[in-house]
Amino acid sequence: MKKYMYVVDYWVPFPASEYGGLITLIAENDTEALELLSNEESLQYYNEYGHLIMEKIVTATKLELANDYESGIIEAFCT
């Protein structure tokens, strides 16, 4: 089963907000990436701006991994 490392540049532009961040995670596909991010407590603005995340997941940098790693968030820097 292929897995990918996602580098998601998540930014909510002004005037809606100025929140955002850079999130690195491992997932099998875009749907799993969204599930991981929607359950992540550290993404404190998800409830207000979560509808913008899927677009960022689809356009994220995705790197295919050679080995099987556990899906999950590796690092999340959010402002």
C-alpha positions in Angstrom: 0.0 0.0 0.0 1.5 3.3 -1.1 1.7 6.2 1.4 2.7 9.8 0.8 4.3 12.5 2.9 2.2 15.7 2.5 3.5 19.2 3.0 0.4 21.3 3.4 0.7 25.1 3.3 -2.5 26.0 5.1 -3.3 29.7 5.1 -6.6 31.6 5.6 -6.2 34.9 3.8 -7.2 38.3 5.0 -9.9 39.6 5.5 -11.4 36.2 6.7 -8.4 35.7 9.0 -4.7 35.6 9.0 -4.3 32.1 10.5 -2.3 29.4 8.9 0.7 27.2 9.1 2.7 24.4 7.6 1.6 20.9 8.3 3.6 17.7 7.4 1.8 14.4 7.6 1.8 10.8 6.2 -1.4 9.5 4.6 -2.5 7.0 1.9 -4.6 9.6 0.0 -6.2 13.0 0.2 -9.3 11.7 2.1 -7.1 10.2 4.8 -5.1 13.4 5.1 -8.3 15.3 5.6 -9.5 12.9 8.3 -6.2 13.3 10.1 -6.4 17.0 10.0 -10.0 17.3 11.0 -9.3 15.2 14.1 -6.1 17.1 15.1 -6.6 19.2 18.2 -3.6 21.4 17.5 -5.4 22.9 14.5 -7.3 25.3 16.7 -9.0 27.1 13.8 -10.3 24.0 12.0 -13.9 24.6 13.1 -14.0 28.1 11.6 -11.8 27.6 8.5 -11.7 23.8 8.0 -13.6 24.0 4.7 -10.5 25.6 3.2 -8.2 22.7 4.1 -9.2 20.2 1.4 -8.1 22.6 -1.3 -4.7 22.9 0.3 -4.4 19.1 0.7 -5.2 18.6 -3.0 -2.5 21.1 -4.0 0.0 20.1 -1.4 3.5 18.8 -2.2 3.2 15.0 -2.0 6.2 12.7 -1.9 5.8 8.9 -2.3 7.4 7.0 0.5 9.5 4.0 -0.2 8.7 2.2 3.1 5.5 1.7 5.0 5.1 4.3 7.7 2.2 4.8 10.1 -0.3 7.5 9.0 -0.3 10.6 11.1 0.8 14.1 11.6 4.5 14.5 11.8 4.7 18.3 12.5 2.2 21.1 12.6 3.2 24.8 12.9 0.1 26.9 13.1 -0.4 30.5 14.0 
